[in-house]
Amino acid sequence: MSSRPWPDFRPGPLGSLAAWWRRRRTRDQDEQYTFVPTPTAHQHPFETPLPSAVYGLDFRARMTIHWRVDLTTGSRHAAPRSAAVNDIIHRAKTLTERSMLVHHAPLQHQLGAELAAERQVDGTHVWARADGIELTVDEADMEMARKHIELLQSTTMRQAERDAERAEIKYLRDEVLTDLSTATIWWLVRNGYEVEQAVALSRHLAELVGIASQRRDHHWADTLVTSFESALPRLDDGHRADVRLHLAKALGIYGGSTVAAEFAAQVGLQNGAKPLTQPEIPPSP
């Protein structure tokens, strides 16, 4: 018998196997069940102006922003509500900034369909969506929007008339009044082939051909601009000013500031951008 004060007890083979099996089952259960935090949902009523296609004229938007966090993602954000609101407003702006105020009724439904889809905010653990979209417009802003549309329509019509006049002048000068025979045939086609009357008008037609063939002595700057505009007859007034500015810059680079200044003064760019000067050429090695 052992001299130790406790009994000399050791489990047998079956006891050891049972203890191992209990430890294995406990470890498998711990690995099988993983703690997943319950997602939390929040909502935030929000009202904000949204830009339209015309600077200074805004939509008024009311909505309820819903957001939740998903802690199973690897990303985090310190201000989840602000991240949700910012994402919803950014999604809304991409639609409103291309629309006119007069289209606010269909735009409201477009926003409702777009913002109802829940999406994850990039780089965060926040998911956001919005509903209850109400899009309104102040009456004063609506009146200004209508006036803006009328101005656009008038500008478009005037530009179309100018383009038609330029095309007609170019056609008569470059294709009709080039010589007497062409001018006479052109007149016959448009006047029922009245040959005797055409012969009687031949002297006047010859005078018109001579007038059309005359070219005044233009300043070289005017000739340069006219050549570019003849090659690009569909340019609007804004782009015509851009052409003059680019020509002034090119002349400043290759001709120097004096040539560029003379060009700018001749074509009305005195208040335009400062012409570029001749670039320095690095010395050859």
Salt bridges, closest charged atoms under 4 A:
ASP8 OD1 - ARG4 NH2 3.15
ASP8 OD1 - ARG10 NE 3.92
ASP28 OD2 - ARG24 NE 3.41
GLU47 OE2 - ARG60 NH2 3.27
GLU47 OE1 - ARG62 NE 3.66
ASP87 OD2 - ARG91 NH1 3.85
GLU114 OE2 - ARG119 NH2 3.01
GLU118 OE2 - ARG68 NE 3.03
ASP131 OD1 - HIS66 NE2 3.02
ASP131 OD2 - ARG129 NH1 3.55
GLU139 OE2 - ARG146 NH1 3.85
GLU143 OE1 - ARG146 NH1 3.68
ASP163 OD1 - ARG166 NH1 3.14
ASP174 OD2 - LYS170 NZ 3.63
ASP174 OD1 - ARG173 NE 3.02
GLU207 OE2 - ARG203 NH1 3.26
GLU229 OE1 - ARG240 NH1 3.50
GLU229 OE2 - ARG244 NH1 3.05
ASP236 OD1 - HIS239 ND1 3.35
ASP237 OD2 - ARG162 NH1 2.49
GLU262 OE2 - HIS219 NE2 3.05
